Amino acid sequence: MQIPVQPENEVQRLAHLKALKILDTAPEERLDNITQLAAAIFAKPVSLISLVDEDRQWFKARCGMELQQTDREVSICAHVVAENTPLIVEDTLNDPRFADNPLVQDEDKPIRFYAGAPITTSEGYVLGSLCVIDHVPGSFSEDQLAQLKRLARVVEDEIQLRQLFEQTRQAERKLVAKSTLLEERNKKLLDLIERFKSTRSRLISSEKLATLGLLAAGVGQEANRAINLSRKHLLTALDFADNSKSKGLIGQSMESIDELRRLVDALCDTAETAGNNEWASTDLNETVKHCRNVVLSRYADKIRFVFEENSEVPLIKLVESQIFMALLNILLNAAESTTGRVTIKAELSVKADHVQIRIVDNGSGMAKEECEHACEPFFSRGKDDTHFGLGLSIAQGIIRDHGGAIRLQSEQGKGTRVIIALPLQRRS
């Protein structure tokens, strides 16, 4: 008896076979049907889908045989694996390779005829064979061999589909786990926002504004940690997503996370300037330029900022850190008012009893109904909008605390104008 040799790529072949996780699995109807079909087509009592591992051949599907496996040394299918070519043995007793094989010498049901075609992966690894067996000698025509090879291709397709199905199930399980984790992270972020919302009225008052800097830094640190981790999980989930719906949901989540990051950045931008609550004579030209520089540092490629100093504007008493924060929030809203480039124009002018600050952008604008609610805390422009609506609300509170007023004018598709009036004399 000739013991089958190992193919040159045996190590890689076995690794690929094990990676399929198909060995020692339960019967599967689609593969069982193929062996039954092969036995019927070729009028043979036995048909097997044989997979060959280190020391055995194991039958994933079988028709007409009770054995589940045999040693690799006596496996005729192992010769198919070794040669990577179909094997036809019309009479095993007349073939010196198999004449004294125990399976051939079996008194009850000897293997006297064998025809097998290799089952090969797209990478070129031979996993085993699809074979038909008879207990008496027989013949096999070229047409029959062609049919057997076609059936072997069907087995290969089924194994590949099985692998893809299993990968899809694993990806879905991982995606569910990542989504659950993301929901938990987002809930924590929303809890942080709600905590901020509950203390907003105190944060925008002059004696408590320093707290905003500390809270912004703390929220920013915790939120960015959660955002980064959530984004990492989403990128991992994207690798396992295998359909457009899953990828679309992940993409929407990524957009929401990026929008949330911009909100956190906006809060953090105020941290450095929120600590000084002293009323002092202030040059609003310098305050506007400071805000302009901050906005341009982030959106240099997106916005065109137009501002000319007005030397006629006198110094007025205010808390500059608060006014800076109010203007910055308005400018950030303007920068984000459209996905394309935007022009922002800021003007200072002196009226009878107040200084007027006009900020105009040519962004997307808002409908009348939206404009009426834009200064409300946490206003959302729609169920698909991810902006959190803090900017104008914070600005309005600060301007009112300074005895001033803020007015919003906007038209959908034609941009937005924010007009701020600050009194020339501080009101006691």
C-alpha positions as CSV (number, residue, x, y, z in Angstrom):
1,M,0.0,0.0,0.0
2,Q,1.3,3.4,-0.9
3,I,1.0,6.0,1.8
4,P,-0.1,9.4,0.3
5,V,2.6,12.1,0.4
6,Q,2.0,15.6,1.7
7,P,1.6,18.5,-0.7
8,E,4.4,21.1,-0.7
9,N,2.0,23.7,0.8
10,E,0.8,21.4,3.6
11,V,1.4,23.9,6.4
12,Q,-0.5,26.7,4.7
13,R,-3.2,24.2,3.5
14,L,-3.9,22.9,7.0
15,A,-4.0,26.4,8.4
16,H,-6.5,27.4,5.8
17,L,-8.6,24.3,6.5
18,K,-8.7,25.0,10.2
19,A,-9.5,28.6,9.6
20,L,-12.7,27.6,7.8
21,K,-13.9,26.0,11.1
22,I,-15.7,23.3,9.1
23,L,-14.1,20.1,10.6
24,D,-16.2,18.1,13.1
25,T,-19.3,20.3,12.4
26,A,-22.9,19.0,12.1
27,P,-24.3,17.8,8.7
28,E,-25.5,20.5,6.4
29,E,-28.4,19.8,4.0
30,R,-26.9,21.6,1.0
31,L,-23.7,19.5,1.1
32,D,-25.6,16.3,1.9
33,N,-27.8,16.9,-1.2
34,I,-24.6,17.1,-3.4
35,T,-23.4,13.6,-2.3
36,Q,-26.9,12.2,-2.9
37,L,-27.0,13.8,-6.3
38,A,-23.5,12.5,-7.2
39,A,-24.5,8.9,-6.2
40,A,-27.6,9.1,-8.3
41,I,-25.9,10.7,-11.4
42,F,-23.1,8.1,-11.5
43,A,-25.1,5.2,-10.2
44,K,-22.7,4.5,-7.4
45,P,-23.7,3.3,-3.9
46,V,-21.3,5.7,-2.1
47,S,-20.5,9.4,-2.5
48,L,-18.4,11.4,0.0
49,I,-17.2,15.0,0.6
50,S,-13.9,14.2,2.2
51,L,-11.7,16.8,4.0
52,V,-8.1,15.8,4.8
53,D,-6.4,17.1,7.9
54,E,-3.1,16.2,9.6
55,D,-3.8,12.5,10.3
56,R,-7.3,11.7,9.0
57,Q,-9.9,12.1,6.3
58,W,-13.2,13.4,7.8
59,F,-16.4,13.2,5.8
60,K,-18.4,16.5,5.9
61,A,-21.1,14.9,3.9
62,R,-21.6,11.2,3.0
63,C,-24.1,9.0,1.2
64,G,-24.0,5.2,1.5
65,M,-21.3,5.0,4.2
66,E,-21.5,4.7,7.9
67,L,-17.9,5.7,8.7
68,Q,-17.4,9.3,9.7
69,Q,-13.7,9.3,9.2
70,T,-10.6,7.1,8.5
71,D,-6.8,7.4,9.0
72,R,-5.1,9.6,6.4
73,E,-2.6,6.7,5.7
74,V,-5.4,4.6,4.1
75,S,-7.3,7.5,2.5
76,I,-7.5,7.4,-1.3
77,C,-8.8,10.9,-1.2
78,A,-5.5,12.0,0.4
79,H,-3.8,11.0,-2.9
80,V,-6.1,13.5,-4.7
81,V,-5.0,16.2,-2.2
82,A,-1.3,15.3,-2.7
83,E,-1.5,15.4,-6.6
84,N,-4.1,18.2,-6.9
85,T,-5.7,16.3,-9.8
86,P,-8.7,14.0,-10.3
87,L,-8.1,10.3,-9.6
88,I,-9.9,7.4,-11.3
89,V,-9.2,3.8,-10.1
90,E,-11.4,1.4,-12.1
91,D,-10.2,-1.7,-10.0
92,T,-8.3,-1.1,-6.8
93,L,-7.1,-4.7,-6.7
94,N,-5.2,-4.2,-9.9
95,D,-3.6,-1.0,-8.6
96,P,-0.4,-1.6,-6.5
97,R,-1.0,1.7,-4.6
98,F,-4.2,0.4,-3.1
99,A,-4.4,-3.4,-3.5
100,D,-3.5,-4.2,0.1
101,N,-5.3,-1.1,1.5
102,P,-7.6,-2.2,4.5
103,L,-10.5,-0.3,2.9
104,V,-10.0,-2.3,-0.3
105,Q,-9.6,-5.6,1.6
106,D,-12.8,-5.1,3.7
107,E,-14.9,-8.3,3.4
108,D,-18.2,-6.5,3.8
109,K,-18.1,-3.5,1.6
110,P,-14.7,-3.2,-0.1
111,I,-13.7,-0.1,-2.2
112,R,-13.2,-1.6,-5.6
113,F,-13.9,1.5,-7.7
114,Y,-13.0,5.1,-6.9
115,A,-13.4,8.4,-8.8
116,G,-12.5,11.7,-7.0
117,A,-12.1,15.4,-7.9
118,P,-10.2,17.8,-5.8
119,I,-12.0,20.5,-3.7
120,T,-9.8,23.5,-4.1
121,T,-10.0,27.0,-2.6
122,S,-9.6,30.2,-4.5
123,E,-6.1,30.4,-2.9
124,G,-5.1,27.1,-4.5
125,Y,-5.3,24.9,-1.4
126,V,-6.8,21.4,-1.8
127,L,-9.0,20.7,1.1
128,G,-10.1,17.2,0.1
129,S,-12.2,15.6,-2.6
130,L,-15.7,14.9,-3.9
131,C,-15.7,11.2,-4.7
132,V,-17.9,8.3,-5.7
133,I,-17.2,4.7,-4.7
134,D,-18.4,1.3,-5.8
135,H,-17.9,-2.2,-4.3
136,V,-17.3,-3.7,-7.7
137,P,-14.9,-2.6,-10.5
138,G,-16.2,-0.1,-12.9
139,S,-15.4,2.5,-15.6
140,F,-15.6,6.2,-15.8
141,S,-15.9,8.2,-19.0
142,E,-14.4,11.7,-19.8
143,D,-18.0,13.1,-19.7
144,Q,-18.6,11.6,-16.3
145,L,-15.3,13.0,-15.0
146,A,-16.3,16.5,-16.3
147,Q,-19.6,16.2,-14.5
148,L,-17.8,15.1,-11.3
149,K,-15.4,18.1,-11.5
150,R,-18.4,20.5,-12.0
151,L,-20.0,19.0,-8.9
152,A,-16.7,19.6,-7.0
153,R,-16.9,23.2,-8.1
154,V,-20.4,23.4,-6.5
155,V,-19.0,22.0,-3.3
156,E,-16.2,24.7,-3.4
157,D,-18.9,27.4,-3.9
158,E,-20.9,26.1,-1.0
159,I,-17.9,26.0,1.3
160,Q,-17.0,29.6,0.3
161,L,-20.6,30.7,0.9
162,R,-20.6,29.0,4.2
163,Q,-17.4,30.9,5.2
164,L,-18.9,34.2,4.1
165,F,-22.1,33.5,6.0
166,E,-20.1,32.7,9.1
167,Q,-18.0,35.9,8.7
168,T,-21.2,37.9,8.3
169,R,-22.6,36.4,11.5
170,Q,-19.4,37.2,13.4
171,A,-19.4,40.7,12.0
172,E,-23.0,41.2,13.0
173,R,-22.3,40.0,16.5
174,K,-19.3,42.3,16.7
175,L,-21.3,45.2,15.3
176,V,-24.1,44.7,17.8
177,A,-21.5,44.6,20.6
178,K,-19.8,47.8,19.3
179,S,-23.1,49.5,18.8
180,T,-24.2,48.7,22.3
181,L,-20.9,50.0,23.7
182,L,-21.3,53.1,21.5
183,E,-24.8,53.7,22.8
184,E,-23.5,53.5,26.4
185,R,-20.7,56.0,25.5
186,N,-23.2,58.3,23.9
187,K,-25.5,58.1,26.9
188,K,-22.7,59.2,29.1
189,L,-22.0,62.1,26.8
190,L,-25.6,63.1,26.8
191,D,-25.6,62.9,30.6
192,L,-22.6,65.3,30.6
193,I,-24.5,67.7,28.3
194,E,-27.6,67.5,30.5
195,R,-25.5,68.3,33.6
196,F,-24.1,71.3,31.7
197,K,-27.7,72.3,30.7
198,S,-29.0,72.2,34.3
199,T,-26.3,74.7,35.4
200,R,-26.4,76.9,32.4
201,S,-28.2,79.8,34.1
202,R,-25.5,80.0,36.8
203,L,-22.6,79.6,34.3
204,I,-23.4,82.6,32.2
205,S,-23.6,85.0,35.2
206,S,-20.6,87.1,35.8
207,E,-19.7,85.7,39.2
208,K,-19.8,82.1,38.0
209,L,-18.4,82.3,34.5
210,A,-15.0,81.1,35.7
211,T,-16.7,77.8,36.5
212,L,-17.5,77.5,32.8
213,G,-13.8,77.3,32.0
214,L,-13.2,74.5,34.4
215,L,-16.4,72.7,33.3
216,A,-15.5,73.1,29.7
217,A,-12.0,71.6,30.3
218,G,-13.4,68.7,32.3
219,V,-16.2,68.0,29.9
220,G,-13.8,68.3,27.0
221,Q,-11.3,65.9,28.4
222,E,-13.9,63.3,29.3
223,A,-16.0,63.8,26.1
224,N,-12.9,63.6,23.8
225,R,-11.8,60.4,25.5
226,A,-15.2,58.8,24.9
227,I,-15.4,60.3,21.4
228,N,-12.0,58.8,20.4
229,L,-12.9,55.4,21.8
230,S,-16.3,55.4,20.1
231,R,-14.8,56.5,16.8
232,K,-12.2,53.7,17.1
233,H,-15.0,51.1,17.7
234,L,-16.9,52.4,14.7
235,L,-13.9,52.1,12.4
236,T,-13.5,48.5,13.6
237,A,-17.1,47.8,13.0
238,L,-16.8,49.3,9.5
239,D,-14.2,46.7,8.7
240,F,-16.7,43.9,9.5
241,A,-19.8,45.5,7.8
242,D,-20.7,43.6,4.7
243,N,-23.8,45.4,3.5
244,S,-24.7,49.0,2.5
245,K,-27.2,49.4,5.3
246,S,-24.7,48.6,8.0
247,K,-22.1,50.8,6.4
248,G,-24.6,53.6,6.1
249,L,-25.6,53.4,9.7
250,I,-21.9,53.5,10.7
251,G,-21.3,56.5,8.4
252,Q,-24.2,58.4,10.1
253,S,-22.8,57.6,13.5
254,M,-19.4,58.8,12.4
255,E,-20.9,62.1,11.2
256,S,-22.7,62.5,14.6
257,I,-19.5,61.9,16.5
258,D,-17.5,64.4,14.4
259,E,-20.2,67.0,15.0
260,L,-20.1,66.2,18.7
261,R,-16.3,66.7,18.6
262,R,-16.8,70.1,17.1
263,L,-19.2,71.0,20.0
264,V,-16.7,69.9,22.6
265,D,-13.9,71.9,20.8
266,A,-16.1,74.9,20.9
267,L,-16.7,74.5,24.7
268,C,-12.9,74.0,25.2
269,D,-12.1,77.1,23.3
270,T,-13.8,79.2,26.0
271,A,-11.8,77.6,28.8
272,E,-8.7,79.8,28.6
273,T,-10.7,83.1,28.5
274,A,-13.5,82.3,30.9
275,G,-11.6,82.9,34.1
276,N,-11.3,86.7,34.0
277,N,-14.6,88.2,35.2
278,E,-13.4,91.8,35.8
279,W,-15.4,94.6,34.3
280,A,-13.0,96.8,32.4
281,S,-12.8,99.3,29.7
282,T,-12.5,97.3,26.5
283,D,-11.6,97.9,22.9
284,L,-14.2,95.9,20.9
285,N,-12.0,96.1,17.8
286,E,-9.4,94.0,19.6
287,T,-12.0,91.5,20.9
288,V,-13.4,91.0,17.4
289,K,-9.9,90.5,16.0
290,H,-9.1,88.0,18.8
291,C,-12.3,86.0,17.8
292,R,-11.4,86.3,14.2
293,N,-8.0,84.8,14.7
294,V,-9.4,81.9,16.7
295,V,-12.0,81.1,14.0
296,L,-9.5,81.4,11.2
297,S,-7.1,79.1,13.0
298,R,-9.6,76.3,12.7
299,Y,-11.5,77.1,9.5
300,A,-8.8,78.8,7.4
301,D,-9.6,76.8,4.3
302,K,-13.3,77.2,4.7
303,I,-14.1,80.8,5.5
304,R,-13.4,84.3,4.3
305,F,-13.5,86.8,7.2
306,V,-14.0,90.5,6.5
307,F,-13.5,93.0,9.3
308,E,-12.3,96.6,9.3
309,E,-11.5,98.3,12.5
310,N,-13.6,101.3,13.5
311,S,-11.5,103.9,15.4
312,E,-14.7,105.8,16.3
313,V,-15.9,103.1,18.6
314,P,-15.0,104.1,22.2
315,L,-13.8,101.9,25.0
316,I,-16.8,100.5,26.9
317,K,-16.9,98.7,30.2
318,L,-17.7,95.0,30.0
319,V,-16.3,91.6,30.9
320,E,-14.2,90.9,27.9
321,S,-13.9,87.2,28.4
322,Q,-17.7,86.9,28.4
323,I,-18.2,89.0,25.3
324,F,-15.3,87.1,23.6
325,M,-17.2,83.8,24.3
326,A,-20.5,85.2,23.0
327,L,-18.9,86.5,19.8
328,L,-16.9,83.3,19.3
329,N,-20.1,81.1,19.6
330,I,-21.9,83.3,17.0
331,L,-18.9,83.1,14.6
332,L,-18.6,79.3,15.0
333,N,-22.3,79.0,14.1
334,A,-21.6,81.1,11.0
335,A,-18.6,79.0,10.0
336,E,-20.7,75.8,10.3
337,S,-23.7,77.3,8.5
338,T,-22.9,75.5,5.3
339,T,-20.8,72.6,4.1
340,G,-19.1,74.8,1.5
341,R,-17.0,78.0,1.8
342,V,-18.6,80.9,3.6
343,T,-17.9,84.6,3.9
344,I,-18.3,86.2,7.4
345,K,-18.4,90.0,7.7
346,A,-18.2,91.7,11.1
347,E,-18.9,95.5,11.5
348,L,-18.7,97.8,14.5
349,S,-20.7,101.1,14.6
350,V,-21.7,103.7,17.2
351,K,-25.4,104.5,17.7
352,A,-27.0,107.0,20.1
353,D,-26.5,105.1,23.3
354,H,-24.9,101.8,22.3
355,V,-22.3,100.1,20.2
356,Q,-23.7,97.8,17.5
357,I,-21.9,94.7,16.4
358,R,-23.2,93.2,13.1
359,I,-22.1,89.7,12.1
360,V,-23.3,88.6,8.6
361,D,-22.7,85.3,6.8
362,N,-23.8,84.0,3.4
363,G,-24.4,80.4,4.7
364,S,-27.5,78.3,4.3
365,G,-29.7,80.5,6.5
366,M,-32.8,79.4,8.4
367,A,-36.5,79.4,7.8
368,K,-38.6,81.9,9.8
369,E,-39.9,79.2,12.2
370,E,-36.3,78.1,12.9
371,C,-35.0,81.6,13.4
372,E,-37.6,82.3,16.1
373,H,-36.3,79.4,18.2
374,A,-32.6,79.5,17.4
375,C,-31.6,81.2,20.7
376,E,-33.4,78.6,22.8
377,P,-31.1,76.2,24.7
378,F,-30.3,73.0,22.8
379,F,-32.5,73.9,19.8
380,S,-32.3,71.4,17.0
381,R,-33.1,72.1,13.4
382,G,-34.6,68.7,12.8
383,K,-34.4,65.0,13.6
384,D,-31.4,64.6,11.4
385,D,-29.5,67.7,12.6
386,T,-26.7,67.0,15.0
387,H,-25.9,70.5,16.1
388,F,-26.6,71.0,19.8
389,G,-27.7,74.7,19.7
390,L,-25.7,76.0,22.6
391,G,-23.9,78.9,20.8
392,L,-26.7,81.5,20.3
393,S,-28.3,80.6,23.7
394,I,-25.0,81.3,25.5
395,A,-24.4,84.5,23.5
396,Q,-27.9,85.7,24.3
397,G,-27.5,85.2,28.0
398,I,-24.2,87.0,28.1
399,I,-25.4,90.0,26.1
400,R,-28.5,90.4,28.3
401,D,-26.3,90.2,31.4
402,H,-24.4,93.2,30.0
403,G,-27.7,95.1,29.6
404,G,-27.6,94.6,25.8
405,A,-29.8,92.9,23.2
406,I,-29.3,90.5,20.4
407,R,-31.4,90.2,17.3
408,L,-31.3,87.4,14.7
409,Q,-32.4,87.8,11.0
410,S,-32.1,85.0,8.6
411,E,-33.6,83.7,5.3
412,Q,-33.2,80.2,4.0
413,G,-30.6,80.1,1.3
414,K,-29.5,83.7,1.9
415,G,-27.5,83.6,5.1
416,T,-27.9,85.0,8.6
417,R,-27.4,88.4,10.3
418,V,-26.8,88.7,14.0
419,I,-27.1,92.2,15.4
420,I,-25.8,92.9,18.9
421,A,-26.3,96.1,20.9
422,L,-24.1,96.9,23.9
423,P,-24.8,100.0,26.0
424,L,-22.1,102.7,26.0
425,Q,-22.7,103.2,29.8
426,R,-22.6,100.3,32.2
427,R,-26.0,99.8,33.9
428,S,-25.8,99.3,37.7
